[in-house]
């Protein structure tokens, strides 16, 4: 079942998003080592960045982690 946050994360990745989740002591953040495509960056700014902290963390947890290949 796709949740709204799963749909956001999936769409971001489909658009070429490169951000990776970092989870440390239950604190979620994202890291950018590579630039997003312009489409993914625009999607992040429009749909994910404005979310409250809890919802944004839910999206970030669905991204590949910094430990993922």
N, C-alpha and C positions, 0 to 999 in steps of 0.2 A: 504494500500500500504506500503510495506516495503522499507524503505530508506536504504542506505548503513550503516548509523550509527545505525539504528534499528537492522539490521542484525548482526552487531558486538556485540551490547549489548545482543541480544537474544542468540547468540552463546556462549558468555562469561558466561551467566547465566546457559545455558544448560550444560556447562562443570563443573558446581559446583562453580561458582564465588560467593563470599560472600560480596564484597564491596557494600557499601550503599551510595547513594548520600546525600549530605548536601547542601541545598540552603539557603544562608543567604545574604540578601541585594543584590540579583541577582548575587552573587558570588557562583559558583558551585565548590564543592570539594567532595572527596570521603573519607569514613572512613572504616577502617578494624578492626572489633572486633573479627572476626573469620578468620582463615587461609583459603585461597583459596585451592582448590584441585590443585595438581601439573599441571594438564592440563589447568585449568582456569588461573593459574598464568602465565604459558608459553604463553597462548593466549593473555593475557593482555600485557605482555612485548613485544610480537612480533607484535601485530596488533593494539593495542589501545594506548599504551604509546608513540609510535613514531608520533602519529597524532599531528597536530598543535593544539594550545590551543583551538581554536574555535570548531574544529571537536571533540576533546576529551571531551569538555564540552557538546556537543550534545549527545555523547554516555553516559556520566555520568548522564545526565538528564533523560535518559531512564532506569536507574537502579532503583530498589526500594529505597525509601528514608529512612533516619534514623527514620522517624516517622511511617513507614510501619510495620505492624505486621510480 
